[in-house]
């Protein structure tokens, strides 16, 4: 591989290499598409030092107009290279082109929204006594450690980075090895923003977890924003508690579709299929649970099975593809093992998908969608995040039963309600333990509003006005300003 095809770290305004080199692989073909310098604790510490120095010595944290301008110009820069973002996600992430475009379109929107937030962290001032005033100031916490997952790396990086920069923080972004090309593209875009000082954003690529652990443990990094599995999120929270760090966590989910008898069945069917196949089910809001009211359960389940059976797997290069690959063949084996265990535990296979046997897809990590009827919610396939195109079906009779079934997991990231009734969605939504509830739709993400989970799906919110809260500290100043009487 040529040097130009090797993705490198971006630290203190320059490309940095490390001794270990790993390969980037196209999950649709299994082919090596490049290499990347694989980070370690030494590289991570250099990035932390750069971010810490820039936070202390530059005017970045003190100048909200510069931050707003930088974020706006960064949005412009991404817009100019959006085609490359999409191409990169298709090649290294396995996304179909429309899926990559869906992810990419959030980037500039999030950056522009954050540009507005940069001008808004106003404090308060009031007289608390004659001759005495009290001020409440909002100021940046310091260096933000941002740990990005591989499943939607382009947007999920920006989703946390944008509010961190808006607040005045500097950042160290840990990108996973599976997203090395996305990280390299980001490192090429950052220098085009003149208002962004060297060291304000540092990007480290890592296949392991040494850099992530360093960010969580370092006394120089007072805030962590982590997106990933609930199991890893627990470890992050526990380790960060030793230094009482601020921690924002967006973790796993088991999104239910609550399909009532008065739903628009065709719309619900089409969206239920998409919710299982988009990103090949590797999405924290994958619609992995289908809860159907008894009156339409048989009809709906049969139609859903028919549609899932006809889903065509394939690479982004084939316009006929309807579901892309999983990130690697190890994930194929993991998902299939979870399905086998569910069947052994009593789940009934309605559509038994599995690893693709098509010769033309043999090099890739393709998995055909699976649909299982489950006897109750206690099975691991219902309780645990599968992170693949697998759905379970359960039947309910009443609104109360539907809400109880939907809430019967440790997760609470999102949920979908399907009903033509004007009032039912409001009643049901208020009873659901979920941070994002979509009515007659699925995963209706809006960067201008808060996103996050209940229960084991996370802590804190990204998006919306609250997105800067994790990155800001509040300071009270009181002053006696009246002259001392003689």
C-alpha angles and dihedrals in degrees: 000000000000123000088247090060093053115096112221137193121264111222129164093347099310141084113260130194130206130203098250118075125193134184130253113219132198104231092206094060108013089235123142108245099179146318135260137201104252113223130230137180093283092057090043092053091050089054092048091049091051093049092046094050093048091049092052102038107032128070091238095110091045102050115066093176091057090049092049091049092047092051092048092049091047088055089052091050092051091047090056091053100035091118089060091048090054094045091050094050090050093050104041101022099041095233121152112244095255090049092050089049090051091054095043097051091066092060102076091035091056092046093050092048090050090050087063092046090055089070096046112064091107121168128209137249130192141156108255094181135001105290094009129098131187124205128196112201129190115213137168116273096220132248115013119210109210118192112194127199124225099236098076102003101159098056100028089057092053092042089067100027096054097060091040090057092042089057091052099256124136117224149216110203117201109204120191121242091246087064098045094123091051089050091049092051090050090051089053092051099047096068090059090071106080094188091062108090121221109270095025091106121025122181123202124184117211136169093194133040107258094106093044091051090048092053091051094046100039118106087210092066110065098175133045127194110192130179117185145077124349091236092057091040090059090053091049092051093047094049094044091052090070088072096029090243124177107252128192113192130185106182142163131327145192101203113201126207108214103203113189125197092252094055126122092257097196093051092046092049095050092048094044089056092047091047089058099042105038108107084002088282092301094128130106088231098046108148094241098155126059115192112186130187111244097243092067101021099108094044094045095045093049092050092046091051092051092051095046091050090056096051108121117219120210147124127289089253090068111074089203093062115116100178128029129212130283113253094265143346092262087064090051090055092046094051093045091050090053090052092049091049090050092052091048088052094054108279114140116226110229092168114014104197120165140148112352116256095192109125092220090058097044094111094052136074098247124160126185115227118266129207121196131185108216127200095217144346096264096085116105090234086066098038101042130061109253098190093207140081096290125128132185126207127214131171127227135182107199139030090250092054091047091053092047092051093046091051094045096103134070090248130087110169103120145344138187128220121200116195139121090212111111096219106030097077090055093049093046096043091055090056097048122097097222137114097218121036119183119199114212088346141063134243094352094184117190118182091205091065132058120272126192146104144274123225114353093354092086154279128270132011136267122197124035129047092312093060093091095051096090090053099049132077124202120225126188120210123184125191135185101215102168116104115259107256117242 
